[in-house]
Amino acid sequence: MSEEAVEAVERSMVRLRRGMSRQRLGKAAIREHNLPVDVQVLHVVDVIDEGPDDAGQEMSVGLVAARLGVDASRGSRIVAEAVKLGYVRRVASQEDGRRIHLELTDAGRRVVDATRRTRHEHFAKAMGGWTDAERAEFARLLARFVHTYEG
């Protein structure tokens, strides 16, 4: 394995993480689509839109908190804000009526759709000079990297 290539990937990922930590795309989506939400609520609806990790699993506050990398109490507060704003609803579990799972409302789905359009436009612009083959190869390799990294 080329140390030079690994170092180049590491540096690029650090730059990408820095850009993401500034929440540039979330703020752009809020601005471009005039969304009446803050970036944390965008993250919640994105996570809920991703769905559970495994078949039979339901979206819970705990799973949202884990994906956002926050403690359970912070996750609960952010989810409560998303519920209060009408983007998420709490629903009794089909598996166990004592448990609650989370799902998007129609308003939440519109926020997700608007956010996706913004990300799509920004990513398409970043790859504007690439060929279709380069885009396809990058998509394949990035998906493979993420799968291996998370696995």
N, C-alpha and C positions, 0 to 999 in steps of 0.2 A: 504494500500500500504506500502510495506516495505521500510522504509527510507534507510536502509542499501543497498538494491538493487538499489534504485534511485541514491544514492551516488556512488556506484560502476559504474553505467552507466555514470554518469556525469564525473567521473575521466577518464574513458576509452575514452569518447568522446573528452575530452580535449587533451589527448595524441594523439588520431587519428587526431584531427584538427592541432595540432602542426606538426605532421609528414606530413600532407597534405600541410600545409603552407610553408614547406620547399621545396615543389614541387618535392619530391623524385621520384614519379612515372613518372611525365612529363619529368624530367631530364633523368630518366632511359630509357624511350622510345626514346628520342632524341639520347642518346648514343648507345643503342642496335640496333637501326634501321638506325643510321647515318642520321637522319633527319635534313635538313638544315633550321631549324626554332628555334624560342625561345619559352619558356614555355607559354608566353602570347598568341602567335598565336595558340598553341595547345588548349588553353582554348577556343578561339574563334571558332575553327573548331568543338570542342566538343559541344559547346552550339548550334551551327547551326545544327549539326547532331541530337541533341535532338528534334529539331523541335519546333513549336509553342505550347503554352499552350492549346489553344482552337481551335476547328475546325473553319476554315474560317480566322483564324489569320495567319499573315505572319511573317517570321523572319525579324526583323528590327534591325537597329543599336541600337535603344532604348531598345529593348528586350534583345539584347546581353549585353549591358551595365548593365541593371538591374540584369541579372543573374550572371554577373561577380562581381557585387557589386561596380561598378565604376561609376563616373559621365559620362554624355553624351559625353563631349568632349574627355575624355580618351577612352571611348568606340569607338568613331568615329576614333580616331587615331589607335587603335589596329585593328579595322576592316579594315581600309585603308591599314595597313601593310599586313594583310592577303590577301587582294585583289591584292596589288602590287606583292606579292610573288606568286600569281596564285593559291591560295588554296580556295578562295571565289570569287564569282562573284555577281555583282549587277544586278538585273533583274527588269524590269518594272512590277509593280503589275498588276495582271489580274483583280483585283477589281477596281483599280483607276490608270490609266496610269501615273499620276503625282507622285505617290508614288513608292518607290523602295523597293524590298525585297532582301534578301540574300540567296544564295544557295551555296553548296559546288561544286567545280570543281572535275574532276577525281583525280587530285593531292591532293586535300583536303580530298577526300574519302580515298585515300591511307594512308594519315597521320592519319586519324581517325582509320582505320583498324590496322595500326601498333601500335598505342597507346592502342587500346583495347587489342591486343595480349599481350602487356607488362603487362597491369593491370591484365588481366586474369591469366597470368603466376605467377605474384606476389601474387595474392589472392589465387590461387590454392596451391602455396607453403605454404602460411600462414595457410591454412586449410588441409595441407597434412596428418596430423595424425587423421583427423576427419572421422567419418563414413559418408556414403551417407545420412543417416537419419539426422545426426547432421548438415550437410551442408544444407540440405533442410529446416530444422527447422530454422536455422540461417537466411537463405535467406527469409523465410516467415516472421519471426519476424522483421528483419531489414527493409524490404519493408513496413510492417505495421507501424513501428516506424517512418520512413521517411514520409510516407503519413500523419500520424496523426500530426507529428511535423510541416510539411509544411502547412497543412490544416488550 
